[in-house]
Amino acid sequence: MSHKHGEPHKKRQGPGQDAIKRAGDEAKAKPELAAERTLKHEPIGTGRIFIELEEEPGKAMEDSRKYSGLALEIVKALEKEGIDKLEEKRFMMHALALMKRRFQIIYGDPEFGLLSKSLETSKWDCDNSSFLMFDVARELGIKMNVVVVQEHVFVRTENFFFQTTTGSIRSISEMKDRFPRIYLDTSDPEKIQAVSYNNKGVMQAEKGDFEKAVSSFTTAIVIAPNYATAYINLGVAHHSLGRYELASVDYEKAFEIDPGSCSLYLNRGNNRLKQGDRNGAIDDFSKAVEFKPRKPTLAMIYRSRGNAYFEKGDYAMAMADYNRAIRANPKDDLAHKNLGLAHVKTGTYWKAIECFKNAIAINPDQDTYYSLGLVYSRADDYDNAIKSYEQALGLGPRKPEILYAMGGVHMKKAEYAKAIENFKEATELGLRNEIIFSHLVTCHYEIGDLEEALRNSEEIVNINPQNEEALENIALLCRELGRIEKAEDAEGRLQAIREKGT
């Protein structure tokens, strides 16, 4: 059950969209025509839509009518072909063929896995296509269950199980051999909706609303207590909220249900790393590798294990894992970036620069340009450092730490006016500490602005009244400005601090 971001601002018309729209329009045509034939059962698909679109009741109603119309049209077409009188295996074969042939329903990942998006695009994942097959079968009097296993949903009858996304039909005995751990196997419409709540939680998490995601995953678990996937997802949501102990409880519960999950080891490893258990994290990542996942996931695992080695200070092992991640997925920008950070730690700056450039070529984000600027600065390439900081500032908010770093480079180049501009903006954005005001004192003094040098020295003393260097500068600057009384006051405070220290 993969759920990928789509393109919400570019509505593409799927090959079967006209057929689905036509079915929905027929279902909501004239009242007297709609009364001729309606579905005998409340479709689980409409329940799923209302769960997904809880905050958009108008759209939920419209999409529910569209879905019911589609299901009814498939039922009618199968009845015309006499499929309702066929045995269960032939029903599944003919139903799938009809869905593909007449309604052009194809396998794909709709945005966030939403059923409403499947109706728009004709891309149906395993969840949505299983819901539709269940509703059609129930209308025709064919007993069918929805089955949930690790990262997959399908349907079954008494003698066969059917994977709607592949068209595979196998005997029920093979199902038990192939899927030894079944999270849910039911014909109860209310229990089936555990899948919908889990999927809704995934959508909310991908949008960054983790509190609501926690609620949705919890509801899924209440409905289906053995739903290991929902426990993993709940753990991810708790982890994202910084609730690492709760995440640990969720992952342990998932292990009790199904210990054979790559994503479970990966996510528990990330959670252990946040809790400071680096060795435990490395063990989990190593076990996740043993599942031989697809390359993008494998790259993520190697990158995560590399992070654990990085935190341990074992940069050689970290770099080895980052390189493994890059080999598995050359487009993993984070692996390139983290490899660059490891090279910074070992002082191989030219290699770090190459890694950051590779990351930027894939994903030109603000943080990577900032890292590139820092390493150029360490390598004394000040012009490229400033260019990198300027590019970073152009890609997002004007972060004070970037402005501070750029000011430091201008200061090294004796470009004091530009440095002052950067440091001042950084302080206005909230970066107010002794060091940045000390730099401002130096820059203002270098350009002969003694008043501003004095004012910034006083800022330092406001932050830390015991700062001896700032008090010395106040005394010196006041004497240069002819403010003897104020200079003597600073000198007296400085002497008192030193006498107290001895």
C-alpha positions as CSV (number, residue, x, y, z in Angstrom):
1,M,0.0,0.0,0.0
2,S,2.2,2.8,-1.2
3,H,1.0,6.4,-1.1
4,K,2.9,8.9,-3.2
5,H,2.4,12.7,-3.6
6,G,0.8,13.6,-6.8
7,E,0.4,16.9,-8.5
8,P,-2.6,18.6,-6.9
9,H,-2.5,21.6,-9.1
10,K,-2.5,19.6,-12.4
11,K,-5.6,17.6,-12.8
12,R,-4.9,14.9,-15.4
13,Q,-7.7,13.1,-17.1
14,G,-7.2,9.4,-16.7
15,P,-8.1,7.0,-19.6
16,G,-11.3,5.8,-17.8
17,Q,-12.4,9.1,-16.3
18,D,-15.1,9.7,-18.8
19,A,-16.5,6.2,-18.2
20,I,-16.5,6.7,-14.4
21,K,-18.0,10.2,-14.7
22,R,-20.7,8.8,-17.0
23,A,-21.5,6.1,-14.5
24,G,-21.8,8.6,-11.7
25,D,-23.9,11.0,-13.8
26,E,-26.3,8.2,-14.6
27,A,-26.6,7.4,-10.9
28,K,-27.7,10.9,-10.0
29,A,-29.8,11.7,-13.1
30,K,-33.5,12.1,-12.8
31,P,-35.1,10.9,-9.5
32,E,-37.6,8.6,-11.3
33,L,-34.7,6.9,-13.2
34,A,-32.5,6.5,-10.1
35,A,-35.4,4.8,-8.4
36,E,-35.4,2.1,-11.0
37,R,-32.2,0.5,-9.6
38,T,-30.0,1.3,-6.6
39,L,-27.5,-0.7,-4.8
40,K,-29.0,-3.0,-2.2
41,H,-26.1,-2.5,0.3
42,E,-24.3,0.6,1.5
43,P,-21.0,0.4,-0.3
44,I,-17.8,0.3,1.8
45,G,-16.3,2.5,-0.8
46,T,-18.7,5.4,0.1
47,G,-17.8,4.9,3.7
48,R,-14.1,5.2,2.8
49,I,-14.8,8.4,0.9
50,F,-16.6,10.0,3.8
51,I,-13.7,9.0,6.1
52,E,-11.1,10.4,3.7
53,L,-13.1,13.7,3.0
54,E,-14.5,14.3,6.5
55,E,-13.6,18.0,6.2
56,E,-15.2,18.3,2.7
57,P,-18.7,16.9,3.1
58,G,-19.9,18.4,-0.2
59,K,-17.2,16.7,-2.2
60,A,-17.6,13.5,-0.2
61,M,-21.3,13.4,-1.2
62,E,-20.5,14.0,-4.8
63,D,-17.7,11.4,-5.0
64,S,-19.9,8.9,-3.1
65,R,-22.6,9.2,-5.8
66,K,-19.9,8.8,-8.4
67,Y,-18.5,5.7,-6.8
68,S,-22.0,4.1,-6.3
69,G,-22.8,4.8,-9.9
70,L,-19.6,3.1,-11.0
71,A,-20.2,0.0,-8.8
72,L,-23.8,-0.2,-10.1
73,E,-22.8,0.0,-13.7
74,I,-20.2,-2.8,-13.2
75,V,-22.9,-4.9,-11.4
76,K,-25.3,-4.4,-14.3
77,A,-22.7,-5.3,-16.9
78,L,-21.8,-8.5,-15.1
79,E,-25.4,-9.5,-14.8
80,K,-25.9,-9.0,-18.6
81,E,-23.1,-11.4,-19.1
82,G,-24.6,-13.9,-16.6
83,I,-21.6,-13.6,-14.3
84,D,-23.7,-13.5,-11.2
85,K,-24.5,-17.2,-11.9
86,L,-20.9,-18.2,-12.3
87,E,-18.7,-19.8,-9.7
88,E,-16.4,-17.5,-7.7
89,K,-13.2,-17.9,-9.6
90,R,-14.8,-17.1,-13.0
91,F,-16.6,-14.1,-11.4
92,M,-13.3,-12.7,-10.3
93,M,-11.7,-13.2,-13.7
94,H,-14.7,-11.6,-15.6
95,A,-15.1,-8.8,-13.1
96,L,-11.4,-7.7,-13.5
97,A,-11.6,-8.0,-17.3
98,L,-14.7,-5.9,-17.4
99,M,-13.2,-3.2,-15.1
100,K,-10.2,-2.9,-17.3
101,R,-11.9,-3.2,-20.7
102,R,-15.0,-1.1,-20.3
103,F,-14.0,1.3,-17.4
104,Q,-10.3,1.4,-18.1
105,I,-9.5,0.9,-14.4
106,I,-5.7,0.5,-14.1
107,Y,-3.3,-0.2,-11.3
108,G,-1.6,2.9,-10.0
109,D,-1.0,5.1,-7.0
110,P,-3.6,7.9,-6.6
111,E,-2.5,10.9,-4.6
112,F,-2.3,9.9,-0.9
113,G,-4.1,6.7,-1.9
114,L,-7.4,8.4,-1.8
115,L,-10.4,6.7,-3.4
116,S,-11.7,10.1,-4.6
117,K,-8.4,10.5,-6.5
118,S,-8.9,7.0,-8.0
119,L,-12.3,8.1,-9.3
120,E,-10.6,11.2,-10.9
121,T,-7.6,9.5,-12.5
122,S,-8.7,5.8,-12.9
123,K,-5.5,4.8,-11.0
124,W,-6.5,2.3,-8.4
125,D,-4.2,0.9,-5.8
126,C,-4.7,-2.4,-3.9
127,D,-6.9,-0.8,-1.2
128,N,-9.3,1.0,-3.5
129,S,-9.6,-1.8,-6.1
130,S,-10.3,-4.3,-3.3
131,F,-13.0,-2.1,-1.9
132,L,-14.7,-1.9,-5.3
133,M,-14.4,-5.6,-5.9
134,F,-16.0,-6.3,-2.5
135,D,-18.9,-4.0,-3.2
136,V,-19.6,-5.5,-6.6
137,A,-19.4,-9.1,-5.2
138,R,-21.7,-8.3,-2.4
139,E,-24.3,-6.8,-4.7
140,L,-24.2,-10.0,-6.7
141,G,-24.6,-12.2,-3.6
142,I,-21.1,-13.5,-3.7
143,K,-19.5,-13.9,-0.3
144,M,-16.2,-12.1,-0.1
145,N,-13.7,-10.9,2.5
146,V,-11.2,-8.1,2.5
147,V,-7.8,-9.3,3.7
148,V,-5.0,-7.1,5.0
149,V,-1.4,-8.3,5.2
150,Q,2.0,-6.6,5.4
151,E,1.9,-3.6,3.0
152,H,-0.9,-5.2,0.9
153,V,-4.7,-5.5,0.7
154,F,-6.7,-8.1,-1.4
155,V,-10.0,-10.0,-1.4
156,R,-10.9,-13.6,-1.0
157,T,-13.8,-15.9,-1.4
158,E,-14.3,-19.3,0.3
159,N,-12.0,-21.1,-2.0
160,F,-9.8,-18.5,-3.7
161,F,-7.9,-15.2,-3.0
162,F,-7.6,-12.5,-5.6
163,Q,-5.0,-9.7,-5.9
164,T,-6.8,-7.0,-7.8
165,T,-3.7,-5.2,-8.7
166,T,-2.0,-8.1,-10.4
167,G,-5.0,-10.2,-11.5
168,S,-3.6,-13.2,-9.6
169,I,-6.1,-15.8,-8.5
170,R,-4.9,-18.6,-6.2
171,S,-6.3,-21.2,-3.9
172,I,-7.1,-20.3,-0.3
173,S,-4.4,-22.8,0.9
174,E,-1.8,-20.9,-1.0
175,M,-2.9,-17.7,0.7
176,K,-2.0,-19.1,4.1
177,D,1.4,-20.3,2.9
178,R,2.2,-17.0,1.1
179,F,0.9,-14.7,3.9
180,P,1.5,-16.4,7.2
181,R,0.6,-13.3,9.2
182,I,-2.8,-11.8,8.4
183,Y,-3.8,-8.6,10.1
184,L,-7.4,-8.6,9.1
185,D,-9.7,-11.0,7.2
186,T,-13.3,-10.0,7.4
187,S,-16.5,-9.2,5.5
188,D,-17.7,-6.8,8.3
189,P,-18.0,-3.4,6.6
190,E,-17.1,-1.6,9.8
191,K,-14.0,-3.6,10.4
192,I,-12.9,-3.2,6.8
193,Q,-12.8,0.6,7.4
194,A,-9.7,0.1,9.6
195,V,-7.9,0.3,6.2
196,S,-9.5,3.6,5.5
197,Y,-8.5,5.1,8.8
198,N,-4.9,3.9,8.4
199,N,-4.8,5.4,4.9
200,K,-6.3,8.7,6.2
201,G,-3.5,8.8,8.8
202,V,-0.9,8.3,6.1
203,M,-2.4,11.3,4.2
204,Q,-2.4,13.4,7.3
205,A,1.2,12.5,8.2
206,E,2.4,13.3,4.7
207,K,0.8,16.7,5.1
208,G,2.6,17.2,8.4
209,D,-0.5,17.0,10.6
210,F,0.8,14.3,12.9
211,E,-1.6,14.9,15.8
212,K,-4.6,14.1,13.5
213,A,-2.6,11.2,12.1
214,V,-2.2,9.7,15.6
215,S,-5.9,9.9,16.0
216,S,-6.6,8.1,12.7
217,F,-4.0,5.4,13.3
218,T,-5.4,4.8,16.8
219,T,-8.9,4.4,15.4
220,A,-7.6,1.9,12.9
221,I,-6.1,-0.1,15.7
222,V,-9.2,0.0,17.9
223,I,-11.2,-1.4,14.9
224,A,-8.5,-4.0,14.0
225,P,-6.2,-4.7,17.0
226,N,-3.8,-6.9,15.0
227,Y,-3.2,-4.3,12.3
228,A,0.6,-4.2,12.5
229,T,1.0,-1.6,9.7
230,A,-1.2,0.8,11.7
231,Y,1.0,0.3,14.8
232,I,4.1,1.1,12.7
233,N,2.5,4.2,11.2
234,L,1.4,5.3,14.7
235,G,5.0,4.9,15.8
236,V,6.2,7.0,12.9
237,A,3.7,9.7,13.9
238,H,4.7,9.7,17.5
239,H,8.4,9.8,16.5
240,S,7.7,12.8,14.3
241,L,6.2,14.6,17.3
242,G,9.2,13.8,19.4
243,R,7.4,11.2,21.5
244,Y,10.1,8.6,21.2
245,E,9.0,6.5,24.2
246,L,5.5,6.2,22.8
247,A,6.9,5.3,19.5
248,S,9.0,2.5,21.1
249,V,5.8,1.1,22.6
250,D,4.1,1.2,19.2
251,Y,7.0,-0.6,17.5
252,E,7.2,-3.3,20.2
253,K,3.5,-4.0,19.7
254,A,4.0,-4.3,16.0
255,F,6.8,-6.7,16.6
256,E,4.5,-8.9,18.7
257,I,2.1,-9.1,15.8
258,D,4.6,-9.4,12.9
259,P,8.4,-9.4,13.5
260,G,9.1,-9.9,9.8
261,S,8.8,-6.3,8.5
262,C,11.6,-4.3,6.9
263,S,9.9,-1.0,7.6
264,L,9.5,-2.0,11.2
265,Y,13.2,-2.5,11.7
266,L,14.0,0.7,9.7
267,N,11.6,2.9,11.8
268,R,12.5,1.4,15.1
269,G,16.2,1.9,14.2
270,N,15.5,5.6,13.5
271,N,13.7,5.9,16.8
272,R,16.5,4.2,18.7
273,L,19.0,6.6,17.1
274,K,16.9,9.6,18.4
275,Q,17.0,8.0,21.8
276,G,20.8,7.8,21.7
277,D,20.9,4.0,21.3
278,R,23.3,4.0,18.3
279,N,24.4,0.4,18.5
280,G,20.7,-0.8,18.8
281,A,19.9,1.4,15.8
282,I,22.8,-0.1,13.8
283,D,21.5,-3.6,14.6
284,D,18.0,-2.7,13.4
285,F,19.3,-1.2,10.2
286,S,21.4,-4.2,9.5
287,K,18.4,-6.5,10.0
288,A,16.3,-4.3,7.6
289,V,19.0,-4.8,4.9
290,E,18.5,-8.6,5.2
291,F,15.0,-8.2,3.8
292,K,16.5,-7.1,0.4
293,P,14.0,-4.3,-0.2
294,R,13.7,-2.3,-3.4
295,K,16.6,0.0,-4.1
296,P,15.1,3.3,-2.9
297,T,14.2,1.7,0.5
298,L,17.7,0.0,0.6
299,A,19.3,3.4,0.0
300,M,17.3,4.9,2.9
301,I,18.4,2.1,5.2
302,Y,22.1,2.4,4.3
303,R,21.8,6.2,4.8
304,S,20.2,5.8,8.2
305,R,22.9,3.3,9.3
306,G,25.5,5.8,8.0
307,N,23.9,8.4,10.3
308,A,24.3,6.1,13.3
309,Y,27.9,5.6,12.5
310,F,28.4,9.3,12.0
311,E,26.9,10.0,15.4
312,K,29.3,7.5,16.9
313,G,32.2,9.4,15.3
314,D,33.1,6.4,13.0
315,Y,33.3,8.4,9.8
316,A,34.9,5.7,7.8
317,M,31.9,3.4,8.4
318,A,29.5,6.2,7.8
319,M,31.1,7.1,4.5
320,A,31.0,3.4,3.4
321,D,27.2,3.3,4.1
322,Y,26.6,6.6,2.4
323,N,28.4,5.3,-0.7
324,R,26.2,2.1,-0.5
325,A,23.1,4.3,-0.4
326,I,24.3,6.2,-3.4
327,R,25.0,3.0,-5.4
328,A,21.5,1.8,-4.5
329,N,19.9,5.1,-5.4
330,P,22.1,7.7,-7.1
331,K,19.3,10.3,-6.8
332,D,19.3,10.1,-3.0
333,D,20.4,13.7,-2.3
334,L,20.5,13.2,1.4
335,A,23.1,10.4,1.0
336,H,25.3,12.8,-1.1
337,K,24.9,15.5,1.4
338,N,25.6,13.4,4.5
339,L,28.7,11.9,2.7
340,G,29.8,15.5,2.3
341,L,29.4,16.2,6.0
342,A,31.5,13.1,6.8
343,H,34.2,14.4,4.5
344,V,34.1,17.8,6.4
345,K,34.7,15.9,9.6
346,T,37.8,14.2,8.2
347,G,39.1,17.5,6.7
348,T,38.8,16.4,3.0
349,Y,37.1,19.6,2.0
350,W,37.4,19.2,-1.8
351,K,35.6,15.9,-1.6
352,A,32.9,17.5,0.6
353,I,32.4,20.2,-1.9
354,E,32.0,17.6,-4.7
355,C,29.4,15.8,-2.6
356,F,27.4,18.9,-1.8
357,K,27.4,19.9,-5.5
358,N,26.1,16.4,-6.3
359,A,23.3,16.8,-3.7
360,I,22.4,20.3,-5.1
361,A,22.2,18.9,-8.7
362,I,19.5,16.6,-7.4
363,N,17.8,18.9,-5.0
364,P,19.0,22.5,-4.8
365,D,17.8,23.2,-1.2
366,Q,18.8,26.0,1.2
367,D,20.5,23.8,3.8
368,T,22.8,22.2,1.3
369,Y,23.9,25.5,-0.2
370,Y,24.5,26.7,3.4
371,S,26.7,23.6,4.1
372,L,28.6,24.2,0.8
373,G,29.2,27.8,1.9
374,L,30.6,26.6,5.3
375,V,33.0,24.2,3.6
376,Y,34.2,26.8,1.1
377,S,34.9,29.1,4.0
378,R,36.9,26.4,5.8
379,A,38.8,25.9,2.6
380,D,39.5,29.7,2.5
381,D,37.6,30.0,-0.8
382,Y,35.7,33.1,0.4
383,D,34.2,34.2,-2.9
384,N,32.5,30.8,-3.5
385,A,31.5,30.8,0.1
386,I,29.7,34.1,-0.3
387,K,28.1,32.9,-3.6
388,S,26.8,29.8,-1.8
389,Y,25.3,31.7,1.1
390,E,23.6,34.1,-1.3
391,Q,22.1,31.2,-3.2
392,A,21.0,29.7,0.1
393,L,19.2,32.9,1.1
394,G,17.5,33.0,-2.3
395,L,15.9,29.6,-1.7
396,G,14.1,30.2,1.5
397,P,13.7,32.5,4.5
398,R,16.6,34.7,5.5
399,K,17.9,32.6,8.3
400,P,20.1,34.3,10.9
401,E,22.7,31.6,10.9
402,I,23.3,32.0,7.2
403,L,23.6,35.7,7.5
404,Y,26.0,35.3,10.4
405,A,28.2,32.9,8.4
406,M,28.2,35.3,5.4
407,G,29.1,38.2,7.6
408,G,32.0,36.2,9.0
409,V,33.4,35.7,5.5
410,H,33.0,39.4,4.6
411,M,34.8,40.1,7.9
412,K,37.7,37.9,6.9
413,K,37.9,39.7,3.5
414,A,38.0,43.0,5.4
415,E,34.6,44.0,3.8
416,Y,33.4,45.5,7.1
417,A,30.4,47.4,5.8
418,K,29.0,44.3,4.2
419,A,29.8,42.2,7.4
420,I,28.0,44.8,9.5
421,E,24.9,44.6,7.2
422,N,24.8,40.8,7.6
423,F,25.4,40.7,11.4
424,K,22.9,43.4,12.0
425,E,20.1,41.6,10.0
426,A,21.0,38.4,11.9
427,T,20.5,40.2,15.3
428,E,17.2,41.6,14.1
429,L,16.1,38.0,13.2
430,G,16.8,36.9,16.8
431,L,20.5,35.8,16.8
432,R,21.7,37.9,19.8
433,N,24.7,36.6,21.6
434,E,28.1,37.8,22.8
435,I,30.0,36.6,19.7
436,I,27.9,38.3,17.1
437,F,28.0,41.7,19.0
438,S,31.7,41.2,19.4
439,H,32.1,40.9,15.6
440,L,30.0,44.1,15.3
441,V,32.3,45.9,17.7
442,T,35.3,44.9,15.6
443,C,33.7,45.9,12.3
444,H,32.5,49.2,13.5
445,Y,35.9,50.0,15.1
446,E,37.7,49.1,11.8
447,I,35.6,51.6,9.8
448,G,36.0,54.3,12.5
449,D,32.4,54.2,13.9
450,L,33.3,54.4,17.6
451,E,29.7,55.2,18.7
452,E,28.4,52.0,17.2
453,A,31.4,50.0,18.5
454,L,30.5,51.4,21.9
455,R,26.8,50.6,21.6
456,N,27.5,47.0,20.6
457,S,30.0,46.6,23.5
458,E,27.2,47.7,25.8
459,E,24.9,45.1,24.2
460,I,27.5,42.4,25.2
461,V,27.5,43.6,28.8
462,N,23.7,43.6,28.8
463,I,23.8,39.9,27.9
464,N,26.7,39.1,30.2
465,P,27.7,41.7,32.8
466,Q,30.9,39.7,33.6
467,N,32.3,40.0,30.1
468,E,35.8,41.5,30.8
469,E,36.7,42.1,27.2
470,A,33.5,44.1,26.6
471,L,34.1,46.2,29.7
472,E,37.7,46.8,28.5
473,N,36.4,48.0,25.1
474,I,33.8,50.3,26.7
475,A,36.5,51.9,28.8
476,L,38.9,52.4,25.8
477,L,36.1,53.6,23.5
478,C,34.8,56.1,26.1
479,R,38.2,57.5,26.6
480,E,38.7,57.9,22.9
481,L,35.3,59.7,22.8
482,G,36.2,61.9,25.7
483,R,33.6,60.3,28.1
484,I,36.0,60.0,31.1
485,E,33.4,59.4,33.8
486,K,31.8,56.5,31.8
487,A,35.2,55.1,31.1
488,E,36.1,55.2,34.8
489,D,32.8,53.5,35.7
490,A,33.6,50.6,33.2
491,E,37.2,50.3,34.6
492,G,35.8,50.2,38.2
493,R,33.4,47.4,37.3
494,L,36.2,45.5,35.5
495,Q,38.5,45.8,38.5
496,A,35.8,44.5,40.8
497,I,35.3,41.5,38.6
498,R,39.0,40.7,38.6
499,E,39.4,41.2,42.3
500,K,36.5,38.9,43.0
501,G,38.1,36.3,40.7
502,T,41.4,36.4,42.6
